[in-house]
Amino acid sequence: MIRSAIINVMTGAARKASRDLQRDFGEVENLQVSRKGPADFVSAADRKAEKTLHEELKKARPGYGFMLEEAGIIPGPDKTHTWIVDPLDGTTNFIHSIPLFAISIALQREGEIVAGIVYNPISDELFSAEKGKGAYLNDKRMRVAARQNLGESVLSCGIPHMERGDTEVFARELNSVQSQVAGIRRTGSAALDLAWLAAGRFDGFWERGLQPWDIAAGILLVRESGGMVGDLDSRADVLTTGNILASNTDLFTPLERILRKAHKPATD
């Protein structure tokens, strides 16, 4: 596989930022026994990775704007291009020494995602895609799984916790879905959920209340792997609503129907 210049730029930035994340991840386990815990340490690691990504991407494409998880919107003179960056998707996993986290970078051109990568530094798995050019795991072409029966499918989802999200809404959705499928998983990283769906490991994914940097690259990965992505409530722009449903083309409508039915009032 010969990667394009833009994928090489994104990959180079991600790998450079990952060096510090790998080192910091190795230190987290030592902090688990402290009373204060590793949360402050991980927040610093998150900011440090974002700074590296910002610097590397800006150096390669000086005019592009940024949408960053920590620093927010940074406009550039080129108003048609925006980097959408999550330096550490799966922060809670990172805090608990669980090796399921990723760097996510997407390039938006005139409102459309045209390139994206999701990189797990611990497994050294690089998921990449460009619009119209397919999606790859390292150098191998990816396709979504071909399962047609929900009863044989394994889905991933996001579970709202503490003050994030509506737990009652999720409970209704989970109750409706879990009896229809072979299994449900929760990785703690939406970027990896979508990347693994694109690679055929999961058959579907849904979650509410996500941010653009959580899902921008993953949306392109799924679509370029032959899958479908839509809004859970039929509104047009998933990046705006953050309420996402993704699967292969055969399972999308059945899943959509089940999830929407979960919110309909019971009739006598």
C-alpha positions as CSV (number, residue, x, y, z in Angstrom):
1,M,0.0,0.0,0.0
2,I,1.3,3.4,-1.0
3,R,-0.1,6.1,1.4
4,S,-1.0,9.5,0.2
5,A,0.8,12.6,1.3
6,I,-2.1,13.6,3.6
7,I,-2.2,10.2,5.3
8,N,1.5,10.3,5.8
9,V,1.2,13.7,7.4
10,M,-1.5,12.4,9.8
11,T,0.4,9.2,10.5
12,G,3.7,11.0,11.2
13,A,2.0,13.4,13.7
14,A,0.2,10.5,15.5
15,R,3.3,8.4,15.8
16,K,5.3,11.3,17.2
17,A,2.6,12.1,19.8
18,S,2.3,8.5,20.6
19,R,5.8,8.3,21.9
20,D,5.0,10.3,25.0
21,L,1.7,8.5,25.4
22,Q,3.4,5.2,25.4
23,R,5.9,6.3,28.0
24,D,3.2,7.9,30.1
25,F,1.0,4.8,29.9
26,G,3.8,2.8,31.4
27,E,3.9,5.2,34.3
28,V,0.1,5.1,35.1
29,E,0.3,1.7,36.7
30,N,2.7,3.1,39.3
31,L,0.3,5.9,40.1
32,Q,-2.6,3.6,40.8
33,V,-1.5,3.1,44.4
34,S,-1.3,6.8,45.2
35,R,-4.2,8.5,47.0
36,K,-4.4,11.3,44.5
37,G,-4.5,8.8,41.6
38,P,-3.3,9.3,38.1
39,A,-6.1,11.7,36.8
40,D,-3.9,14.9,36.9
41,F,-1.0,13.0,35.3
42,V,-3.2,11.8,32.5
43,S,-4.7,15.2,31.9
44,A,-1.2,16.5,31.4
45,A,-0.4,13.6,29.0
46,D,-3.6,14.5,27.1
47,R,-2.6,18.1,26.7
48,K,1.0,17.2,25.8
49,A,-0.1,14.9,23.0
50,E,-2.5,17.5,21.7
51,K,0.3,20.1,21.6
52,T,2.5,17.7,19.6
53,L,-0.3,16.9,17.1
54,H,-1.1,20.6,16.7
55,E,2.5,21.5,16.1
56,E,3.1,18.7,13.6
57,L,0.0,19.2,11.6
58,K,0.4,23.0,11.5
59,K,3.9,22.6,10.3
60,A,2.8,20.3,7.5
61,R,-0.3,22.3,6.4
62,P,0.2,25.9,7.8
63,G,-3.1,27.3,6.7
64,Y,-5.5,24.7,8.0
65,G,-7.7,25.4,11.0
66,F,-8.2,23.1,14.0
67,M,-10.9,21.7,16.1
68,L,-9.1,20.3,19.2
69,E,-10.6,18.5,22.2
70,E,-8.7,20.6,24.7
71,A,-7.8,23.9,23.0
72,G,-11.1,24.2,21.0
73,I,-11.5,25.9,17.7
74,I,-8.3,27.5,16.2
75,P,-9.2,29.1,12.8
76,G,-6.6,29.1,10.0
77,P,-6.3,31.4,6.9
78,D,-7.5,28.4,4.8
79,K,-11.2,28.4,5.7
80,T,-11.9,25.2,3.6
81,H,-9.8,22.8,5.7
82,T,-10.0,21.9,9.3
83,W,-8.2,19.2,11.4
84,I,-10.5,17.5,13.9
85,V,-8.2,16.0,16.6
86,D,-8.7,13.9,19.7
87,P,-5.2,13.3,21.3
88,L,-6.5,10.6,23.7
89,D,-9.8,8.9,23.1
90,G,-10.3,6.5,26.0
91,T,-9.0,8.6,28.8
92,T,-10.6,6.5,31.5
93,N,-9.0,3.4,30.1
94,F,-5.7,5.1,30.1
95,I,-6.1,6.1,33.7
96,H,-6.8,2.5,34.7
97,S,-3.9,1.0,32.6
98,I,-6.3,-0.5,30.1
99,P,-4.6,-0.6,26.7
100,L,-7.7,0.5,24.7
101,F,-7.2,4.1,23.7
102,A,-6.4,5.9,20.5
103,I,-5.3,9.1,18.8
104,S,-7.9,10.2,16.3
105,I,-7.3,12.7,13.5
106,A,-9.7,13.7,10.7
107,L,-9.4,16.2,7.9
108,Q,-12.5,18.1,7.0
109,R,-12.7,19.9,3.6
110,E,-15.6,22.2,3.0
111,G,-17.6,20.5,5.7
112,E,-16.9,16.9,4.5
113,I,-14.5,14.4,6.1
114,V,-12.0,13.4,3.4
115,A,-9.3,11.7,5.4
116,G,-9.0,10.1,8.8
117,I,-6.8,7.9,11.0
118,V,-7.3,6.1,14.3
119,Y,-4.1,4.9,16.0
120,N,-3.7,2.7,19.0
121,P,-0.1,3.2,20.2
122,I,-0.1,0.1,22.4
123,S,-1.2,-2.4,19.7
124,D,0.5,-0.4,17.0
125,E,-2.7,-0.6,14.9
126,L,-3.2,2.2,12.4
127,F,-6.6,2.5,10.9
128,S,-6.7,4.9,7.9
129,A,-9.1,6.0,5.2
130,E,-9.5,8.6,2.4
131,K,-12.7,9.4,0.8
132,G,-13.2,7.2,-2.3
133,K,-9.9,5.3,-1.7
134,G,-11.0,2.7,0.8
135,A,-9.9,2.0,4.4
136,Y,-6.9,0.1,5.8
137,L,-5.6,-1.5,8.9
138,N,-1.9,-0.9,8.7
139,D,-1.4,-2.1,5.0
140,K,-4.4,-4.4,4.8
141,R,-7.7,-3.4,3.2
142,M,-10.6,-3.4,5.6
143,R,-14.2,-4.4,5.0
144,V,-17.1,-4.4,7.4
145,A,-18.4,-7.8,8.4
146,A,-20.9,-9.4,6.1
147,R,-23.3,-10.8,8.8
148,Q,-27.0,-10.5,7.9
149,N,-28.5,-11.9,11.0
150,L,-28.7,-9.8,14.1
151,G,-28.8,-13.0,16.2
152,E,-25.2,-13.7,15.2
153,S,-24.0,-10.2,15.7
154,V,-21.8,-8.6,18.3
155,L,-22.4,-4.8,18.9
156,S,-20.5,-2.2,20.7
157,C,-22.0,0.8,22.5
158,G,-21.3,3.7,24.8
159,I,-22.7,3.6,28.3
160,P,-23.5,7.0,29.9
161,H,-22.0,7.4,33.3
162,M,-22.2,9.9,36.2
163,E,-23.5,13.2,34.8
164,R,-22.9,12.4,31.1
165,G,-25.9,11.4,29.0
166,D,-29.4,10.0,29.8
167,T,-29.1,6.7,31.6
168,E,-32.9,6.0,31.2
169,V,-32.7,6.4,27.4
170,F,-29.7,4.1,27.2
171,A,-31.4,1.5,29.5
172,R,-34.4,1.4,27.2
173,E,-32.2,1.0,24.1
174,L,-30.0,-1.7,25.8
175,N,-33.1,-3.6,26.9
176,S,-34.4,-3.6,23.4
177,V,-31.2,-4.6,21.7
178,Q,-29.6,-7.2,24.0
179,S,-32.2,-9.9,23.5
180,Q,-31.8,-9.6,19.7
181,V,-28.0,-10.0,19.3
182,A,-25.2,-12.5,20.2
183,G,-23.4,-10.0,22.5
184,I,-22.8,-6.4,23.4
185,R,-19.4,-4.9,24.3
186,R,-18.2,-1.5,25.6
187,T,-14.6,-0.6,24.9
188,G,-14.5,2.9,26.3
189,S,-13.3,4.5,23.1
190,A,-15.7,5.5,20.4
191,A,-12.8,6.0,17.9
192,L,-11.8,2.4,18.4
193,D,-15.4,1.2,18.3
194,L,-15.8,2.6,14.8
195,A,-12.4,1.4,13.7
196,W,-13.1,-2.1,14.9
197,L,-16.5,-2.0,13.2
198,A,-14.7,-1.0,10.0
199,A,-12.3,-3.9,10.4
200,G,-15.1,-6.4,10.8
201,R,-14.6,-7.1,14.6
202,F,-17.9,-5.5,15.6
203,D,-21.1,-5.7,13.6
204,G,-22.7,-2.5,14.9
205,F,-22.2,0.5,17.2
206,W,-24.4,3.1,18.8
207,E,-23.9,5.9,21.3
208,R,-25.3,9.3,22.2
209,G,-23.8,12.6,23.1
210,L,-20.4,12.2,21.4
211,Q,-18.2,15.1,20.2
212,P,-16.9,15.6,16.6
213,W,-13.4,14.6,17.6
214,D,-14.7,11.3,19.0
215,I,-16.2,10.1,15.7
216,A,-15.0,12.2,12.7
217,A,-12.2,9.8,11.6
218,G,-14.2,6.7,12.6
219,I,-17.2,7.7,10.4
220,L,-15.0,7.8,7.3
221,L,-13.4,4.5,8.3
222,V,-16.8,2.8,8.4
223,R,-18.1,4.3,5.2
224,E,-14.9,3.5,3.3
225,S,-15.1,-0.1,4.5
226,G,-18.6,-0.5,3.0
227,G,-20.6,0.3,6.1
228,M,-23.3,2.8,7.0
229,V,-23.4,5.7,9.5
230,G,-26.4,7.7,10.5
231,D,-28.0,9.7,13.3
232,L,-30.0,7.8,15.8
233,D,-32.9,10.2,15.6
234,S,-32.9,10.7,11.8
235,R,-31.4,14.2,11.9
236,A,-29.0,14.8,9.1
237,D,-25.6,15.7,10.6
238,V,-24.1,13.1,13.0
239,L,-21.1,15.3,13.7
240,T,-23.5,18.0,15.0
241,T,-25.8,15.7,17.0
242,G,-23.3,13.2,18.3
243,N,-25.9,10.5,18.3
244,I,-24.5,7.8,16.1
245,L,-25.5,4.4,14.7
246,A,-23.2,2.5,12.5
247,S,-23.2,-1.0,11.0
248,N,-23.0,-2.9,7.7
249,T,-25.7,-2.2,5.1
250,D,-27.8,-5.3,6.0
251,L,-28.0,-4.7,9.7
252,F,-28.4,-0.9,9.8
253,T,-32.2,-0.7,9.2
254,P,-33.1,-3.5,11.7
255,L,-30.9,-1.9,14.3
256,E,-32.4,1.5,13.6
257,R,-35.9,0.1,13.9
258,I,-35.1,-1.6,17.3
259,L,-33.5,1.5,18.8
260,R,-36.3,3.8,17.7
261,K,-39.0,1.4,18.9
262,A,-37.3,1.6,22.3
263,H,-38.6,5.2,22.7
264,K,-42.1,4.7,21.5
265,P,-44.8,4.7,24.2
266,A,-46.5,1.4,24.8
267,T,-50.0,1.1,23.4
268,D,-52.9,-0.7,25.0
